[in-house]
Amino acid sequence: MTGDEGPGPGGGIRGIGGAVATARESIVVDRPCAETFAYLTDPRTRHEWQPQVARIELLRDGEVGAGTHAVEVRLMFGPEMRVPF
């Protein structure tokens, strides 16, 4: 490690030697902002737009919001990986 590793300009990843890799993608969502935000922040819908997410397991019943605890189950190179959040 040379100390050059870490975030680069514009949020890209700076590697050894200072090279920067940046990836961007955008889409137009024909829905109201509040509806889009609610959909994207609801962990129960994450598997619909993140293909590596198999499912979300909520750790308690009730409304999803601040203080919600869950486990994200991802398919990573074959076996399932469980990520609590």
Buried (B, 14 or more C-beta within 10 A) or exposed (E): EEEEEEEBEEEBEBBEEEEEEEEEEEEEEEEEEEEEEEBEEBBEBBBEEEEEBBBBEEEEEEEBEEEBEBBBBBEEEEEEEEEEE
